Amino acid sequence: MEIVPLSEGGKRGAEAVRDGDRIAHLVGALGEAPSRGRHAWVGLDDHSLSAGEAPDLLADVYAAAAAPWVDERYLTHIVEVPAEGPLPQLFFALGFGQEQVHASAPVRIEEPTTAAGATIRRAGPEDVELLLDVVGAIGEHQVGPPVWSGLPAPKREELRDDWVEFLADETAVILVAERDGTSLGYVAFHPGEHTGVAKLPVAGTRPDVRGMGLGVALVEHALHEAHLAGFDTVLLDWRSTNLLASRFWPRRGFRPTHLRLRRDVQPNA
């Protein structure tokens, strides 16, 4: 068995080969971003381990793959792994920490509960200003502890174009909770990559109305609307360090499918 360099689909890494057959591999896409600098991103499909091989082999493949990354100062390493199985612990032992949770839940067949003192309805293009009053709450929350996302909270005008486009998307369902003409929270979903699957990319409530059941009602409405639209499953993801999200979504029935892990390497000067 030998471990050799590998380039595949524009990504770089290494593979373990025995008798001419690949038994493990790991490649990463090299890039640069404000919140992670020069980094290597290893997606779910960017690593493999043949049946019957010890998981530790993938650690050796990572070491061989990452050495050139570090030499070229790609010092943040991102790896996506299934939530179940040996790989999370394998990469934890290599110094990775959990950064993001991806999860799924079934749609809700039952009618949603009502939100006391608020109306939940579908939003349209004419509601962009109403939504802009509340959609910035996520970014503002994730700037602070213990998330420290590394990204500045977006300004209202920076969000406008994206939300105008989102509200014009006929495949998306955007729900807003309001009281006396004031927005209190929102949730949205759109078709995912696979048949029967919807993606829930954003949801939030104003800080001053949290703990009143509004978020629960919004999610129940979204899951029920997804059912009515013909979906079976809803996917979403959240930062592990976002304590509000990490406690809220599992209580709504979302179960982890895969994890995003991160390591910031500190080589010798």
HUJOCOR-V935837 format. One record per residue. N is the residue number from 1. RES is the residue in three letters. D_FIRST is the distance of its C-alpha to the first C-alpha in Angstrom with 1 decimal. Layout:
{{N RES D_FIRST} {N RES D_FIRST}}
This chain:
{{1 MET 0.0} {2 GLU 3.8} {3 ILE 7.0} {4 VAL 9.8} {5 PRO 13.5} {6 LEU 15.1} {7 SER 18.8} {8 GLU 20.1} {9 GLY 23.8} {10 GLY 24.9} {11 LYS 22.5} {12 ARG 20.0} {13 GLY 16.8} {14 ALA 13.0} {15 GLU 10.3} {16 ALA 6.7} {17 VAL 5.5} {18 ARG 4.4} {19 ASP 7.2} {20 GLY 8.9} {21 ASP 9.4} {22 ARG 9.5} {23 ILE 9.0} {24 ALA 10.6} {25 HIS 12.8} {26 LEU 15.8} {27 VAL 18.5} {28 GLY 22.0} {29 ALA 25.3} {30 LEU 26.9} {31 GLY 30.6} {32 GLU 33.7} {33 ALA 36.2} {34 PRO 39.1} {35 SER 37.9} {36 ARG 34.3} {37 GLY 34.5} {38 ARG 31.5} {39 HIS 28.8} {40 ALA 25.5} {41 TRP 25.9} {42 VAL 23.0} {43 GLY 24.7} {44 LEU 24.1} {45 ASP 22.5} {46 ASP 20.4} {47 HIS 17.5} {48 SER 15.7} {49 LEU 13.7} {50 SER 13.2} {51 ALA 15.5} {52 GLY 14.6} {53 GLU 11.8} {54 ALA 13.2} {55 PRO 15.0} {56 ASP 14.0} {57 LEU 10.6} {58 LEU 13.0} {59 ALA 14.7} {60 ASP 11.9} {61 VAL 11.7} {62 TYR 15.5} {63 ALA 15.6} {64 ALA 13.8} {65 ALA 15.9} {66 ALA 19.1} {67 ALA 19.2} {68 PRO 20.8} {69 TRP 23.0} {70 VAL 24.4} {71 ASP 25.0} {72 GLU 27.0} {73 ARG 28.8} {74 TYR 27.6} {75 LEU 28.0} {76 THR 28.6} {77 HIS 25.6} {78 ILE 26.4} {79 VAL 24.2} {80 GLU 25.5} {81 VAL 24.3} {82 PRO 25.9} {83 ALA 28.5} {84 GLU 27.5} {85 GLY 24.3} {86 PRO 21.9} {87 LEU 21.2} {88 PRO 24.6} {89 GLN 24.2} {90 LEU 20.6} {91 PHE 22.0} {92 PHE 25.2} {93 ALA 23.4} {94 LEU 22.0} {95 GLY 25.7} {96 PHE 26.4} {97 GLY 29.7} {98 GLN 31.1} {99 GLU 33.1} {100 GLN 33.9} {101 VAL 34.3} {102 HIS 34.3} {103 ALA 36.4} {104 SER 38.2} {105 ALA 41.5} {106 PRO 43.6} {107 VAL 46.7} {108 ARG 50.1} {109 ILE 52.4} {110 GLU 55.2} {111 GLU 57.6} {112 PRO 56.7} {113 THR 58.8} {114 THR 61.3} {115 ALA 61.1} {116 ALA 64.2} {117 GLY 66.3} {118 ALA 64.0} {119 THR 63.6} {120 ILE 60.2} {121 ARG 60.3} {122 ARG 58.3} {123 ALA 58.4} {124 GLY 59.2} {125 PRO 59.3} {126 GLU 62.7} {127 ASP 61.0} {128 VAL 58.9} {129 GLU 61.1} {130 LEU 61.1} {131 LEU 57.3} {132 LEU 57.0} {133 ASP 59.1} {134 VAL 56.3} {135 VAL 52.9} {136 GLY 52.4} {137 ALA 52.2} {138 ILE 48.5} {139 GLY 47.8} {140 GLU 50.4} {141 HIS 48.9} {142 GLN 45.4} {143 VAL 46.6} {144 GLY 47.7} {145 PRO 46.2} {146 PRO 43.8} {147 VAL 42.1} {148 TRP 42.8} {149 SER 41.1} {150 GLY 41.3} {151 LEU 43.4} {152 PRO 47.2} {153 ALA 49.2} {154 PRO 50.1} {155 LYS 53.8} {156 ARG 55.9} {157 GLU 56.2} {158 GLU 52.5} {159 LEU 52.0} {160 ARG 54.8} {161 ASP 53.2} {162 ASP 50.2} {163 TRP 52.5} {164 VAL 55.0} {165 GLU 52.1} {166 PHE 50.8} {167 LEU 54.3} {168 ALA 54.8} {169 ASP 51.7} {170 GLU 53.2} {171 THR 49.9} {172 ALA 49.9} {173 VAL 51.9} {174 ILE 53.1} {175 LEU 55.2} {176 VAL 57.4} {177 ALA 59.3} {178 GLU 62.7} {179 ARG 65.9} {180 ASP 69.2} {181 GLY 67.4} {182 THR 64.8} {183 SER 61.1} {184 LEU 59.5} {185 GLY 56.0} {186 TYR 53.9} {187 VAL 50.8} {188 ALA 49.3} {189 PHE 46.9} {190 HIS 45.9} {191 PRO 43.8} {192 GLY 40.1} {193 GLU 37.4} {194 HIS 37.6} {195 THR 40.6} {196 GLY 42.4} {197 VAL 40.7} {198 ALA 42.7} {199 LYS 41.6} {200 LEU 43.8} {201 PRO 43.1} {202 VAL 46.1} {203 ALA 48.6} {204 GLY 50.8} {205 THR 54.2} {206 ARG 56.5} {207 PRO 56.1} {208 ASP 59.7} {209 VAL 59.4} {210 ARG 56.2} {211 GLY 56.5} {212 MET 59.2} {213 GLY 57.1} {214 LEU 57.1} {215 GLY 53.3} {216 VAL 53.0} {217 ALA 55.6} {218 LEU 54.0} {219 VAL 50.6} {220 GLU 52.4} {221 HIS 54.2} {222 ALA 51.1} {223 LEU 49.2} {224 HIS 52.4} {225 GLU 52.8} {226 ALA 49.2} {227 HIS 50.1} {228 LEU 53.2} {229 ALA 51.2} {230 GLY 49.1} {231 PHE 45.9} {232 ASP 44.1} {233 THR 41.8} {234 VAL 42.0} {235 LEU 39.2} {236 LEU 39.5} {237 ASP 37.8} {238 TRP 39.0} {239 ARG 38.2} {240 SER 37.3} {241 THR 39.7} {242 ASN 42.6} {243 LEU 44.1} {244 LEU 46.7} {245 ALA 44.1} {246 SER 41.7} {247 ARG 44.6} {248 PHE 46.3} {249 TRP 43.8} {250 PRO 42.4} {251 ARG 46.1} {252 ARG 46.5} {253 GLY 43.9} {254 PHE 40.9} {255 ARG 37.6} {256 PRO 34.4} {257 THR 31.9} {258 HIS 29.5} {259 LEU 29.5} {260 ARG 29.2} {261 LEU 27.8} {262 ARG 28.4} {263 ARG 27.5} {264 ASP 29.5} {265 VAL 27.6} {266 GLN 29.8} {267 PRO 28.1} {268 ASN 30.0} {269 ALA 32.8}}
